[in-house]
């Protein structure tokens, strides 16, 4: 069974919000921060650490 990455991330995100119940502003800050870091000069350094 092949599951697309976006579907797996969506399921993990929905379960995380339901079970942990973080505030919505924290979710927005993390998503915006991740988007901004992915487009910055730090992206290659983070990519090598995660691989």
Beta strands, then each sheet from edge to edge (+ up, - down):
end
